Amino acid sequence: MNELATELLLRRGAGEEQVYATQLALEEILSNVIRHGYPDGARHQIELTLRADDAGLELEVADDGIEFDPTSAPAPDLDLPLAQRRVGGLGITLLRAYASELTYERVGGRNVLRLRI
């Protein structure tokens, strides 16, 4: 997936920061969907759509996993000592930092996450 996204971005003249942010976003989103969205071990489907234009890149990830809205997840308290922090949440924090737009909706039993980089 990352190779295809990188190739598309490079053909569109994207800079190093945009390529890095896209790779990071794909890795975070897809690994979280696979790790947390499918506890049943059954076969599932994840759809990825990439749109590149002069304004940047839009990623859309749609999956049939457990309903989860990452835009409503609380930000981790980075001021707490490491031993007192709850596990997780840093990937979503990274997405928020790199994305100029991040939206979520549940459509037809599917999570649909869109972000613009």
VENFEN-V160615 format. One line per field, one symbol per residue. phi: phi as a letter, one per 40 degrees, with the letter a starting at -180 (. if undefined). psi: psi as a letter, one per 30 degrees, with the letter a starting at -180 (. if undefined). burial: I if it has 9 or more other ideal C-beta (glycine too) atoms within 8 Angstrom, else O. A space follows every 50 residues. Layout:
BEGIN
phi=???
psi=???
burial=???
END
This chain:
BEGIN
phi=.cccccdcccccgccdcccccccccccccccccccbcbccgccbbbbbbb bbacchbbbbbbbbcdcabccbcccccccccdcccccggcccccdccccc aabbabbfgbcbbbabb
psi=eeeeeeeeeefgglleeeeeeeeeeeeeeeeeeeeffiffglklkkkkkk kkaffakkkkkklgakkkjfffkkkkjfflkeffklklfeeeeeeeefkf kjlkljjhgkkjkkkk.
burial=OOOOIIOIIIOOOIOOOIIOIIIIIIIIIIIIIIOIIIOOOOOIOIOIII OIOOOIIIIIIIIOIOOOIIOOOOOIOOOOOOOOIOOOIOIIIIIIOIIO OIOIOIOOOIIIIIIII
END
